[in-house]
Amino acid sequence: MDFDYTKYIYLPDCKDGCGAITDWLSSREMAREAGENHHKSTGHDWVLIEKMREE
């Protein structure tokens, strides 16, 4: 289950040269959707980067 506003933020990043697909997002599910949409429109592979929020 995906919980928004956890201790982590997520960045969908294109592995084929486009760079960050969006800005850092607080929802893993939203970040995954952005990556999937990018893949469908461009055919590019992507990766989800996760980091802990800075307090």
Backbone as XML, in Angstrom:
<?xml version="1.0"?>
<chain id="A" units="angstrom">
  <residue number="1" name="MET">
    <atom name="N" x="0.845" y="-1.177" z="0.000"/>
    <atom name="CA" x="0.000" y="0.000" z="0.000"/>
    <atom name="C" x="0.890" y="1.240" z="0.000"/>
  </residue>
  <residue number="2" name="ASP">
    <atom name="N" x="0.495" y="2.240" z="-0.754"/>
    <atom name="CA" x="1.268" y="3.471" z="-0.868"/>
    <atom name="C" x="0.710" y="4.521" z="0.083"/>
  </residue>
  <residue number="3" name="PHE">
    <atom name="N" x="1.551" y="5.052" z="0.931"/>
    <atom name="CA" x="1.135" y="6.124" z="1.826"/>
    <atom name="C" x="1.803" y="7.415" z="1.374"/>
  </residue>
  <residue number="4" name="ASP">
    <atom name="N" x="0.997" y="8.433" z="1.100"/>
    <atom name="CA" x="1.553" y="9.734" z="0.748"/>
    <atom name="C" x="2.162" y="10.370" z="1.987"/>
  </residue>
  <residue number="5" name="TYR">
    <atom name="N" x="3.114" y="11.236" z="1.764"/>
    <atom name="CA" x="3.735" y="12.010" z="2.831"/>
    <atom name="C" x="4.417" y="11.129" z="3.871"/>
  </residue>
  <residue number="6" name="THR">
    <atom name="N" x="5.180" y="10.164" z="3.402"/>
    <atom name="CA" x="5.999" y="9.338" z="4.276"/>
    <atom name="C" x="7.312" y="10.070" z="4.526"/>
  </residue>
  <residue number="7" name="LYS">
    <atom name="N" x="8.282" y="9.384" z="5.089"/>
    <atom name="CA" x="9.590" y="9.980" z="5.334"/>
    <atom name="C" x="10.428" y="10.062" z="4.063"/>
  </residue>
  <residue number="8" name="TYR">
    <atom name="N" x="9.891" y="9.553" z="2.946"/>
    <atom name="CA" x="10.648" y="9.506" z="1.703"/>
    <atom name="C" x="10.008" y="10.358" z="0.618"/>
  </residue>
  <residue number="9" name="ILE">
    <atom name="N" x="10.828" y="10.776" z="-0.331"/>
    <atom name="CA" x="10.353" y="11.425" z="-1.543"/>
    <atom name="C" x="10.911" y="10.641" z="-2.724"/>
  </residue>
  <residue number="10" name="TYR">
    <atom name="N" x="10.262" y="10.763" z="-3.870"/>
    <atom name="CA" x="10.546" y="9.900" z="-5.011"/>
    <atom name="C" x="10.736" y="10.721" z="-6.281"/>
  </residue>
  <residue number="11" name="LEU">
    <atom name="N" x="11.672" y="10.291" z="-7.108"/>
    <atom name="CA" x="11.977" y="10.977" z="-8.362"/>
    <atom name="C" x="12.029" y="9.962" z="-9.494"/>
  </residue>
  <residue number="12" name="PRO">
    <atom name="N" x="11.079" y="10.035" z="-10.435"/>
    <atom name="CA" x="11.178" y="9.177" z="-11.612"/>
    <atom name="C" x="12.215" y="9.781" z="-12.565"/>
  </residue>
  <residue number="13" name="ASP">
    <atom name="N" x="13.188" y="8.984" z="-12.960"/>
    <atom name="CA" x="14.307" y="9.479" z="-13.755"/>
    <atom name="C" x="14.473" y="8.617" z="-15.002"/>
  </residue>
  <residue number="14" name="CYS">
    <atom name="N" x="14.559" y="9.258" z="-16.164"/>
    <atom name="CA" x="14.725" y="8.551" z="-17.432"/>
    <atom name="C" x="16.162" y="8.052" z="-17.555"/>
  </residue>
  <residue number="15" name="LYS">
    <atom name="N" x="16.320" y="6.782" z="-17.921"/>
    <atom name="CA" x="17.652" y="6.189" z="-18.080"/>
    <atom name="C" x="18.198" y="6.385" z="-19.493"/>
  </residue>
  <residue number="16" name="ASP">
    <atom name="N" x="17.392" y="6.963" z="-20.383"/>
    <atom name="CA" x="17.799" y="7.113" z="-21.777"/>
    <atom name="C" x="18.130" y="8.551" z="-22.154"/>
  </residue>
  <residue number="17" name="GLY">
    <atom name="N" x="18.493" y="9.375" z="-21.173"/>
    <atom name="CA" x="19.003" y="10.706" z="-21.478"/>
    <atom name="C" x="18.090" y="11.887" z="-21.228"/>
  </residue>
  <residue number="18" name="CYS">
    <atom name="N" x="16.830" y="11.664" z="-20.881"/>
    <atom name="CA" x="15.916" y="12.791" z="-20.641"/>
    <atom name="C" x="16.127" y="13.431" z="-19.271"/>
  </residue>
  <residue number="19" name="GLY">
    <atom name="N" x="16.678" y="12.686" z="-18.326"/>
    <atom name="CA" x="16.865" y="13.199" z="-16.968"/>
    <atom name="C" x="15.612" y="13.009" z="-16.136"/>
  </residue>
  <residue number="20" name="ALA">
    <atom name="N" x="15.433" y="13.877" z="-15.165"/>
    <atom name="CA" x="14.279" y="13.777" z="-14.260"/>
    <atom name="C" x="12.988" y="13.993" z="-15.045"/>
  </residue>
  <residue number="21" name="ILE">
    <atom name="N" x="12.026" y="13.120" z="-14.839"/>
    <atom name="CA" x="10.741" y="13.208" z="-15.533"/>
    <atom name="C" x="9.840" y="14.228" z="-14.851"/>
  </residue>
  <residue number="22" name="THR">
    <atom name="N" x="9.901" y="14.299" z="-13.529"/>
    <atom name="CA" x="9.156" y="15.291" z="-12.748"/>
    <atom name="C" x="10.097" y="15.816" z="-11.670"/>
  </residue>
  <residue number="23" name="ASP">
    <atom name="N" x="9.574" y="16.688" z="-10.833"/>
    <atom name="CA" x="10.302" y="17.102" z="-9.643"/>
    <atom name="C" x="10.102" y="16.005" z="-8.592"/>
  </residue>
  <residue number="24" name="TRP">
    <atom name="N" x="10.731" y="16.146" z="-7.430"/>
    <atom name="CA" x="10.562" y="15.165" z="-6.350"/>
    <atom name="C" x="9.100" y="15.128" z="-5.937"/>
  </residue>
  <residue number="25" name="LEU">
    <atom name="N" x="8.564" y="13.920" z="-5.765"/>
    <atom name="CA" x="7.162" y="13.728" z="-5.393"/>
    <atom name="C" x="7.069" y="13.029" z="-4.041"/>
  </residue>
  <residue number="26" name="SER">
    <atom name="N" x="6.011" y="13.321" z="-3.298"/>
    <atom name="CA" x="5.841" y="12.711" z="-1.978"/>
    <atom name="C" x="5.153" y="11.354" z="-2.059"/>
  </residue>
  <residue number="27" name="SER">
    <atom name="N" x="4.634" y="10.995" z="-3.223"/>
    <atom name="CA" x="3.919" y="9.731" z="-3.382"/>
    <atom name="C" x="4.664" y="8.798" z="-4.327"/>
  </residue>
  <residue number="28" name="ARG">
    <atom name="N" x="4.957" y="7.600" z="-3.862"/>
    <atom name="CA" x="5.616" y="6.596" z="-4.713"/>
    <atom name="C" x="4.717" y="6.246" z="-5.904"/>
  </residue>
  <residue number="29" name="GLU">
    <atom name="N" x="3.428" y="6.127" z="-5.664"/>
    <atom name="CA" x="2.495" y="5.761" z="-6.735"/>
    <atom name="C" x="2.444" y="6.834" z="-7.824"/>
  </residue>
  <residue number="30" name="MET">
    <atom name="N" x="2.408" y="8.100" z="-7.436"/>
    <atom name="CA" x="2.403" y="9.190" z="-8.427"/>
    <atom name="C" x="3.697" y="9.182" z="-9.241"/>
  </residue>
  <residue number="31" name="ALA">
    <atom name="N" x="4.814" y="8.937" z="-8.580"/>
    <atom name="CA" x="6.100" y="8.887" z="-9.274"/>
    <atom name="C" x="6.142" y="7.709" z="-10.241"/>
  </residue>
  <residue number="32" name="ARG">
    <atom name="N" x="5.605" y="6.573" z="-9.828"/>
    <atom name="CA" x="5.565" y="5.395" z="-10.698"/>
    <atom name="C" x="4.692" y="5.657" z="-11.926"/>
  </residue>
  <residue number="33" name="GLU">
    <atom name="N" x="3.557" y="6.305" z="-11.721"/>
    <atom name="CA" x="2.677" y="6.638" z="-12.844"/>
    <atom name="C" x="3.369" y="7.567" z="-13.828"/>
  </residue>
  <residue number="34" name="ALA">
    <atom name="N" x="4.099" y="8.558" z="-13.325"/>
    <atom name="CA" x="4.823" y="9.474" z="-14.208"/>
    <atom name="C" x="5.858" y="8.714" z="-15.033"/>
  </residue>
  <residue number="35" name="GLY">
    <atom name="N" x="6.571" y="7.795" z="-14.406"/>
    <atom name="CA" x="7.555" y="6.986" z="-15.122"/>
    <atom name="C" x="6.913" y="6.100" z="-16.170"/>
  </residue>
  <residue number="36" name="GLU">
    <atom name="N" x="5.797" y="5.466" z="-15.821"/>
    <atom name="CA" x="5.085" y="4.607" z="-16.778"/>
    <atom name="C" x="4.557" y="5.419" z="-17.958"/>
  </residue>
  <residue number="37" name="ASN">
    <atom name="N" x="4.015" y="6.605" z="-17.688"/>
    <atom name="CA" x="3.519" y="7.463" z="-18.767"/>
    <atom name="C" x="4.657" y="7.887" z="-19.685"/>
  </residue>
  <residue number="38" name="HIS">
    <atom name="N" x="5.803" y="8.203" z="-19.120"/>
    <atom name="CA" x="6.968" y="8.582" z="-19.920"/>
    <atom name="C" x="7.390" y="7.404" z="-20.807"/>
  </residue>
  <residue number="39" name="HIS">
    <atom name="N" x="7.393" y="6.211" z="-20.241"/>
    <atom name="CA" x="7.761" y="5.014" z="-21.009"/>
    <atom name="C" x="6.784" y="4.777" z="-22.164"/>
  </residue>
  <residue number="40" name="LYS">
    <atom name="N" x="5.496" y="4.947" z="-21.904"/>
    <atom name="CA" x="4.489" y="4.732" z="-22.945"/>
    <atom name="C" x="4.620" y="5.751" z="-24.070"/>
  </residue>
  <residue number="41" name="SER">
    <atom name="N" x="4.934" y="7.002" z="-23.736"/>
    <atom name="CA" x="4.999" y="8.038" z="-24.769"/>
    <atom name="C" x="6.330" y="8.065" z="-25.515"/>
  </residue>
  <residue number="42" name="THR">
    <atom name="N" x="7.424" y="7.628" z="-24.877"/>
    <atom name="CA" x="8.738" y="7.720" z="-25.521"/>
    <atom name="C" x="9.392" y="6.373" z="-25.767"/>
  </residue>
  <residue number="43" name="GLY">
    <atom name="N" x="8.976" y="5.348" z="-25.030"/>
    <atom name="CA" x="9.625" y="4.047" z="-25.118"/>
    <atom name="C" x="10.891" y="3.955" z="-24.287"/>
  </residue>
  <residue number="44" name="HIS">
    <atom name="N" x="11.199" y="5.009" z="-23.530"/>
    <atom name="CA" x="12.417" y="5.045" z="-22.721"/>
    <atom name="C" x="12.257" y="4.245" z="-21.434"/>
  </residue>
  <residue number="45" name="ASP">
    <atom name="N" x="13.365" y="3.676" z="-20.971"/>
    <atom name="CA" x="13.393" y="3.031" z="-19.662"/>
    <atom name="C" x="13.557" y="4.101" z="-18.591"/>
  </residue>
  <residue number="46" name="TRP">
    <atom name="N" x="13.110" y="3.798" z="-17.396"/>
    <atom name="CA" x="13.194" y="4.763" z="-16.298"/>
    <atom name="C" x="13.458" y="4.021" z="-15.001"/>
  </residue>
  <residue number="47" name="VAL">
    <atom name="N" x="13.870" y="4.782" z="-13.997"/>
    <atom name="CA" x="14.154" y="4.230" z="-12.678"/>
    <atom name="C" x="13.541" y="5.170" z="-11.637"/>
  </residue>
  <residue number="48" name="LEU">
    <atom name="N" x="13.149" y="4.605" z="-10.505"/>
    <atom name="CA" x="12.579" y="5.405" z="-9.425"/>
    <atom name="C" x="13.649" y="5.614" z="-8.359"/>
  </residue>
  <residue number="49" name="ILE">
    <atom name="N" x="14.014" y="6.863" z="-8.138"/>
    <atom name="CA" x="15.007" y="7.209" z="-7.120"/>
    <atom name="C" x="14.252" y="7.585" z="-5.847"/>
  </residue>
  <residue number="50" name="GLU">
    <atom name="N" x="14.709" y="7.063" z="-4.736"/>
    <atom name="CA" x="14.046" y="7.282" z="-3.448"/>
    <atom name="C" x="15.060" y="7.860" z="-2.471"/>
  </residue>
  <residue number="51" name="LYS">
    <atom name="N" x="14.656" y="8.903" z="-1.743"/>
    <atom name="CA" x="15.537" y="9.418" z="-0.694"/>
    <atom name="C" x="14.710" y="9.888" z="0.486"/>
  </residue>
  <residue number="52" name="MET">
    <atom name="N" x="15.351" y="9.910" z="1.643"/>
    <atom name="CA" x="14.675" y="10.335" z="2.858"/>
    <atom name="C" x="14.521" y="11.857" z="2.841"/>
  </residue>
  <residue number="53" name="ARG">
    <atom name="N" x="13.378" y="12.311" z="3.303"/>
    <atom name="CA" x="13.139" y="13.759" z="3.390"/>
    <atom name="C" x="14.142" y="14.403" z="4.332"/>
  </residue>
  <residue number="54" name="GLU">
    <atom name="N" x="14.476" y="15.638" z="4.029"/>
    <atom name="CA" x="15.320" y="16.408" z="4.943"/>
    <atom name="C" x="14.399" y="17.150" z="5.887"/>
  </residue>
  <residue number="55" name="GLU">
    <atom name="N" x="14.674" y="17.053" z="7.152"/>
    <atom name="CA" x="13.816" y="17.684" z="8.167"/>
    <atom name="C" x="14.030" y="19.163" z="8.231"/>
  </residue>
</chain>
